[in-house]
Amino acid sequence: MLSVIEDRQQQIVNYLKVNQFARVVDLIELVNYSEATVKRDLIMLEKSGLIRRTRGGAMIVDNKKIDVPYLMKVTRLDEEDNKQYIANVAATLIKDDMVIFLDSSTTSLHLIKNLSKFDGLQIITNGVLTAAMLSEFTSAHVSILGGSIVPKRATINGSKAYNDSLSYNADMAFIGCRGLDFEHGVTETHEGEAFMKKAFRRQANQLVVLATADKLDHKYMYQGIACHEIDYLITDQPLAAEKMKKLHNHHIKCLY
């Protein structure tokens, strides 16, 4: 559960995502706390890179680049019908006794609900909460990669986690992404996330990208997976013929 402070800050972030800008007086009315408390929240959110303070108010950083704290995302899992739809489709690729890489994305978290019906799964993940949920809700043998936990992201990445992943061989890897460009492939805003996706691709026979439609046609700083390295793209709605042609050119199967 979120703390009172985290819940209040989530309200502020959600409001700014919709309205782009808000005055301090608007946020005071929104959360029903004092001016001093709201200003402290804005300072903390700015340090987290989520918002930018302005004279008398605050504005959201580019919606597609902001990195909302992981626990804020997790509390909204039940509202993400599009991601659960993607997970349901992804589950059709899974069979008993598979070895699977599962990354720490919230899209991958939705897949956990589908895994309890399979026997003999072995799952390797770099997600702290992902590992805990797999252990709780499935009968799979779960391995978590070693290394340092990224603050507020419940994920493990970096050189130790990368090297640890190289000790496994998987049938299939399931990854989310920050952006998928039809020319450049999967890209991320964090170098460590891109690094881990490279490792999963290297050690898996097949790679499946799970991406909602709003992730498509976006490119970010760090290259993760090139288009020719993707075997499947699973999204939540049909793609235009032009995009399907590009996927076909890269030999990517699209499921939705």
Disulfide bonds with the S-S distance in Angstrom:
none
